[in-house]
Amino acid sequence: MADERRTAGSRQPQPQPQPRRSQPRPQPGQGQRQPHYPPVQPGQSRRQPQREPSQSQTRRATKRRRTAVSRMAGAFLYVLLVIAGSAILATVGWVWACDLLGLNKEPATIEVTIDDNTDFNTVVDQLEDAGLIQYKFLFKLYAQFSHAQEKIAPGTYELNTQMDYHALVSSMGSSSATRKTTDITIQEGLTIDQIFQLLDDRGVCSEERLQDMAANYDYAFDWLRDRPLGDYHRLEGYLFPDTYTFEMGENPKFVINKMLVNFDDKMDEYMARYSGEDAQYSLHDIVTIASMIEKETDGEDYKTISSVIYNRLTNPASETVGYLQIDATLVYINGGKVPTLADREIQSPYNTYLHQGLPAGPISNPGMQSLLAAMEPESTNYYFYVLNPETGKHEFTRTYAEHDALVQRYQTNGG
């Protein structure tokens, strides 16, 4: 073992390093385990082996196919709905357009009346009932955008089914050419009640509305200043008799104003003589006298009747002692009946048998001939008159005895 020992400080020889052989670098793809494929026979392509699909895969495929079919069906249904909706909208739109434009309606003319108190909804109902429109909501929608409610005025109009919405609204305006009119002759001697009833009967305006307007509207005429508001009879005597053209359903303010304007025009040249402080009679007195003349005259003796009235007024010391004793005033207060002896006791400021002087106001609406007679009476000494039943004319006397003799004669003869 001594020979195997090493002396101290001696070095054991180191093994020499062997030279490293250079190894070629693996090329891309080299050094990795390649999949094993079976040998490919000539004429065959190398494919991965086919695997049988699992049940879950089958269900997913089936679901995808069903989803695709559903999508196609939904798209087809959507297209059908769009087409159907468009067709419906087109049809409805055409129907609405026909109504809006007044197309495809049987020709007809309809009379429509609108009063002051008729609201817009009632007007639309009338148009639908008359067959002038078919769709109220559509007309109201049009009216909202065209401000039709502000353009429609009271009146009676002749409309036809060929009119579109614009023409209907325009034809119901205050200046419409389709507004129906009527000519009415107001005869001399009618009372205000008779005139208002006539206007109501002819469809111009209701009697109630005329009375209300006459009582409460302050017409701008100087000669009406002393006629207090509140009673429609304040206009008695001033509704001048004439032939007027009124619009059917016309505003009562304008109806009355036409007659008042006519009175103002006719009496304008005479107004001054009855407006001064030194005037013996006022215009109201003249109209009151004329209204009695109108009811008493036989058609020819206007100025002679006027002379009797003035003789009694200006000579209170005569037999008549200031009483006019006009039977027409009794007719005015008894409702238009033939006056009786009992009527002479009716307590009324219009009773000229109970009250001296002029009655409270006019008892009719006189014409120009009676007004002229009241302003220019004939100069006579007559205080009485009686109707001759054989001639239909009045006979005048100066004394009551002469008058009574004529009365007895005519009564004996059956008059």
C-alpha positions in Angstrom: 0.0 0.0 0.0 3.1 2.2 0.5 3.5 2.5 -3.2 0.0 3.8 -3.4 0.7 6.5 -0.9 1.5 9.9 -2.0 4.1 11.9 -0.5 3.1 15.2 1.1 3.0 18.1 -1.3 2.9 15.9 -4.4 0.2 16.5 -6.9 -1.9 13.8 -8.5 -1.9 14.2 -12.2 -5.4 15.5 -13.5 -7.2 13.8 -16.3 -6.9 15.6 -19.6 -10.3 17.0 -20.9 -11.6 15.3 -24.0 -12.3 17.5 -26.9 -16.2 18.2 -27.3 -17.6 17.1 -30.4 -19.8 19.6 -32.0 -23.4 18.5 -32.4 -25.4 19.8 -35.2 -28.2 22.2 -34.0 -31.6 20.8 -34.4 -33.5 22.3 -37.2 -36.9 23.8 -36.5 -39.2 21.0 -35.8 -36.3 18.7 -35.0 -35.7 17.4 -31.7 -39.5 17.1 -31.1 -41.5 14.0 -31.1 -43.3 13.7 -34.4 -46.7 12.1 -34.5 -46.7 8.7 -35.9 -48.7 8.1 -39.0 -49.3 4.8 -40.6 -47.7 4.4 -43.9 -49.5 6.0 -46.7 -50.4 3.8 -49.6 -49.9 5.2 -53.1 -52.9 7.2 -54.2 -54.1 7.9 -50.7 -53.9 11.2 -48.8 -52.8 11.4 -45.3 -55.9 12.3 -43.1 -56.5 12.2 -39.5 -58.8 9.3 -38.6 -62.5 10.2 -38.5 -64.2 10.1 -35.2 -67.9 9.4 -34.6 -69.7 12.7 -33.4 -70.9 12.6 -29.9 -74.5 13.1 -28.9 -73.9 16.6 -27.5 -72.3 17.6 -30.8 -75.3 16.2 -32.7 -77.7 18.2 -30.5 -75.7 21.4 -31.1 -75.7 20.9 -34.8 -79.4 20.3 -34.8 -80.0 23.4 -32.7 -77.9 25.5 -35.0 -79.9 24.2 -38.0 -83.2 25.0 -36.2 -82.0 28.5 -35.2 -81.1 29.2 -38.8 -84.6 28.1 -40.0 -86.2 30.2 -37.2 -84.3 33.2 -38.3 -85.3 32.8 -41.8 -89.0 32.3 -40.8 -88.8 35.4 -38.5 -87.3 37.5 -41.3 -90.0 36.3 -43.7 -92.8 37.0 -41.2 -91.3 40.5 -40.5 -91.3 41.2 -44.2 -95.0 40.1 -44.4 -95.9 42.3 -41.5 -94.2 45.3 -43.0 -96.0 44.8 -46.3 -99.3 44.2 -44.6 -98.8 47.2 -42.3 -97.8 49.4 -45.2 -100.9 48.3 -47.1 -103.2 49.0 -44.1 -101.6 52.4 -43.6 -101.9 53.2 -47.2 -105.5 52.2 -47.3 -106.3 54.1 -44.1 -104.3 57.1 -45.3 -106.2 57.1 -48.5 -109.6 56.9 -46.7 -108.6 59.8 -44.5 -107.2 61.8 -47.4 -110.6 61.3 -49.2 -112.4 62.7 -46.2 -109.9 65.6 -45.8 -110.1 66.5 -49.5 -113.9 65.9 -49.9 -113.5 63.0 -52.4 -115.7 60.0 -53.2 -118.9 61.4 -51.6 -122.4 61.5 -53.0 -123.1 65.1 -54.1 -125.5 66.8 -51.7 -126.2 70.2 -50.3 -126.9 70.5 -46.5 -128.0 73.5 -44.4 -126.1 73.9 -41.2 -127.1 76.4 -38.5 -124.7 77.6 -35.8 -125.8 79.7 -32.9 -123.8 82.0 -30.6 -124.0 79.4 -27.9 -123.1 76.4 -30.1 -119.7 75.0 -29.0 -117.2 73.6 -31.5 -117.8 69.9 -30.6 -121.5 70.4 -31.4 -120.5 71.9 -34.8 -118.4 68.9 -35.5 -121.3 66.6 -34.6 -123.5 68.5 -37.0 -121.0 68.1 -39.8 -120.8 64.4 -39.2 -124.5 63.9 -38.9 -125.0 65.8 -42.1 -122.5 63.5 -43.9 -120.1 66.4 -44.6 -117.3 64.7 -42.7 -116.7 61.0 -41.7 -113.9 61.3 -39.1 -114.5 63.8 -36.3 -111.1 63.2 -34.7 -109.4 64.0 -38.1 -111.5 67.2 -38.5 -110.6 68.3 -34.9 -107.0 67.6 -35.6 -107.2 69.8 -38.7 -109.0 72.4 -36.7 -106.3 72.5 -34.1 -103.6 73.3 -36.6 -105.7 75.6 -38.7 -107.3 77.5 -35.8 -110.7 76.7 -37.3 -112.6 77.4 -34.1 -111.6 81.1 -34.3 -112.9 81.3 -37.9 -116.3 79.7 -37.5 -119.1 82.3 -36.9 -122.8 81.9 -36.0 -125.1 81.7 -39.0 -127.0 79.4 -41.3 -124.8 78.0 -44.2 -125.4 76.0 -47.3 -122.6 73.5 -47.5 -122.1 70.5 -49.8 -120.3 67.2 -49.5 -117.8 68.0 -52.2 -116.1 70.6 -49.9 -112.8 69.7 -48.3 -112.0 70.6 -44.7 -110.6 74.0 -45.6 -113.7 74.9 -47.7 -116.0 73.8 -44.9 -114.3 76.1 -42.4 -114.1 79.0 -44.8 -117.7 78.5 -45.7 -118.8 78.9 -42.1 -117.0 82.2 -41.6 -118.7 85.6 -41.0 -117.9 86.8 -44.6 -118.8 83.5 -46.3 -120.6 83.6 -49.6 -122.5 80.4 -48.5 -124.1 82.1 -45.6 -127.8 81.9 -46.1 -129.8 85.2 -46.1 -133.5 86.1 -46.0 -135.4 89.2 -46.9 -137.9 90.3 -44.2 -140.3 93.2 -44.4 -141.1 94.8 -41.0 -144.4 96.5 -41.4 -145.3 99.8 -39.8 -147.0 99.6 -36.5 -145.5 96.3 -35.3 -144.5 96.2 -31.6 -141.0 95.1 -30.6 -142.5 91.7 -29.5 -144.1 91.2 -32.8 -140.8 92.1 -34.7 -138.7 89.7 -32.5 -141.2 86.9 -33.0 -141.1 87.5 -36.8 -137.3 87.3 -36.8 -137.4 84.1 -34.7 -140.0 82.5 -37.0 -137.9 83.3 -40.1 -134.8 81.8 -38.6 -132.8 85.0 -38.2 -132.3 84.9 -34.4 -134.1 83.6 -31.4 -136.6 85.8 -29.6 -134.9 85.3 -26.3 -131.5 86.4 -27.6 -133.0 89.5 -29.3 -134.7 90.5 -26.0 -131.5 90.0 -24.0 -129.5 92.1 -26.5 -132.1 94.9 -26.7 -132.3 95.1 -22.9 -128.6 95.0 -22.0 -126.5 96.2 -24.9 -125.6 99.8 -24.9 -126.0 100.9 -28.5 -123.9 104.1 -29.3 -126.7 106.5 -30.3 -127.1 109.8 -28.5 -130.9 109.6 -28.6 -130.7 106.4 -26.6 -128.8 107.8 -23.7 -131.9 108.5 -21.7 -133.3 105.0 -22.3 -132.1 102.9 -19.3 -130.7 99.4 -19.7 -132.5 96.4 -18.3 -135.8 96.3 -20.2 -135.9 95.4 -23.9 -138.9 97.7 -24.4 -136.6 100.6 -24.1 -136.0 100.2 -27.9 -139.8 100.2 -28.7 -140.5 102.7 -31.4 -136.9 102.8 -32.8 -136.8 99.6 -34.8 -137.5 101.3 -38.1 -140.0 99.5 -40.4 -138.4 98.5 -43.7 -137.4 95.5 -45.8 -134.1 94.1 -44.5 -131.8 91.4 -45.7 -130.7 89.4 -42.7 -128.3 86.5 -42.4 -129.8 83.3 -41.1 -128.6 82.8 -37.5 -127.2 86.3 -37.4 -125.8 87.9 -34.2 -128.8 89.7 -32.5 -126.6 92.7 -31.9 -126.2 93.3 -35.6 -129.9 92.5 -36.3 -131.1 95.2 -34.0 -128.3 97.6 -35.0 -129.5 97.5 -38.6 -132.9 98.8 -37.7 -131.5 101.4 -35.3 -129.1 102.7 -37.9 -132.0 102.9 -40.4 -134.0 105.0 -37.9 -130.9 107.2 -37.3 -130.5 107.8 -41.0 -134.2 108.6 -41.6 -134.4 111.0 -38.6 -131.0 112.6 -38.8 -132.1 115.8 -40.4 -134.8 116.3 -37.8 -132.8 115.5 -34.7 -131.6 119.0 -34.0 -135.0 120.5 -33.4 -135.7 118.1 -30.6 -132.4 118.1 -28.8 -132.1 121.7 -27.6 -133.0 122.8 -24.1 -135.8 125.0 -25.5 -137.4 122.2 -27.4 -141.1 121.7 -26.3 -141.0 118.0 -27.2 -138.1 115.5 -27.1 -137.4 113.0 -29.8 -138.8 110.3 -27.5 -142.0 112.3 -27.3 -142.2 112.5 -31.1 -141.7 108.8 -31.5 -144.3 108.1 -28.9 -146.9 110.3 -30.7 -146.0 108.8 -34.0 -146.4 105.3 -32.6 -150.0 106.1 -31.5 -150.7 107.7 -34.9 -149.5 104.5 -36.6 -151.9 102.4 -34.6 -154.9 104.7 -35.0 -154.7 105.9 -38.6 -157.0 104.6 -41.3 -154.1 105.0 -43.8 -154.9 108.5 -44.9 -155.5 110.7 -41.9 -152.1 110.6 -40.3 -151.8 114.4 -39.8 -155.5 114.8 -38.7 -155.0 112.1 -36.0 -151.8 113.9 -35.0 -153.8 117.2 -34.6 -156.3 115.5 -32.3 -153.4 114.3 -30.1 -151.7 117.7 -29.9 -155.1 119.5 -29.3 -155.7 117.3 -26.3 -152.1 117.7 -25.0 -151.9 121.4 -25.3 -155.4 122.2 -24.2 -155.9 120.6 -20.8 -158.9 122.9 -20.1 -160.9 121.3 -23.0 -163.5 118.6 -22.5 -160.8 116.0 -22.6 -158.9 117.7 -19.8 -155.5 116.4 -21.0 -156.5 112.7 -21.4 -155.6 111.3 -24.7 -157.9 108.3 -24.4 -156.3 106.3 -27.2 -157.7 102.8 -27.4 -154.4 101.6 -29.0 -152.6 102.1 -25.7 -155.1 99.6 -24.1 -154.3 97.1 -26.8 -150.6 97.5 -26.0 -151.1 96.5 -22.4 -153.9 93.9 -22.7 -151.9 91.5 -24.9 -153.3 92.7 -28.3 -157.0 92.0 -27.6 -159.9 94.3 -28.6 -160.1 96.8 -25.8 -163.1 96.7 -23.4 -164.4 99.2 -20.8 -162.7 97.1 -18.1 -159.4 97.6 -19.8 -159.6 101.3 -19.1 -159.0 100.5 -15.4 -155.7 98.6 -16.0 -153.0 100.1 -13.9 -150.3 100.9 -16.3 -148.3 104.0 -17.2 -149.4 103.3 -20.8 -153.1 103.6 -20.0 -154.1 107.0 -21.5 -157.5 106.7 -19.9 -156.0 106.7 -16.4 -153.1 109.0 -16.9 -153.0 112.4 -18.5 -150.5 113.3 -21.3 -148.3 110.9 -23.2 -148.0 107.2 -22.2 -144.7 105.9 -20.8 -143.3 105.4 -24.2 -144.0 104.3 -27.8 -146.6 101.6 -28.3 -145.3 100.5 -31.7 -142.6 101.1 -34.2 -143.9 103.9 -36.6 -143.0 104.4 -40.2 -141.8 107.7 -41.7 -145.2 108.9 -42.6 -146.4 108.7 -39.0 -143.1 110.3 -37.8 -143.6 113.2 -40.2 -147.2 113.6 -39.1 -146.0 113.7 -35.4 -143.5 116.4 -36.3 -145.9 118.4 -38.6 -149.5 117.9 -37.4 -152.5 119.4 -39.3 -154.0 122.5 -37.8 -157.6 121.6 -36.7 -160.0 122.1 -33.8 -160.8 118.4 -33.6 -160.7 116.5 -30.3 -162.6 113.4 -31.2 -162.8 110.8 -34.0 -164.8 107.6 -34.6 -164.5 105.0 -37.4 -167.3 104.9 -39.9 -167.8 101.1 -40.4 -169.4 101.7 -43.9 -166.4 103.6 -45.3 -163.7 102.4 -43.1 -162.6 106.0 -42.5 -162.5 108.2 -39.5 -165.0 111.0 -38.9 -163.7 113.9 -36.7 -165.6 116.1 -34.4 -164.8 119.1 -32.1 -167.1 118.3 -29.2 -168.0 115.2 -27.2 -171.7 115.6 -28.1 -171.0 115.5 -31.8 -168.8 112.5 -31.2 -171.4 110.6 -29.1 -174.1 111.2 -31.8 -171.9 109.5 -34.4 -171.1 106.7 -32.0 -174.8 106.1 -31.4 -175.6 106.1 -35.1 -173.0 103.6 -36.0 -173.9 101.3 -33.1 -177.6 101.4 -34.2 -176.6 100.5 -37.7 -174.6 97.5 -36.4 -171.3 99.2 -36.4 
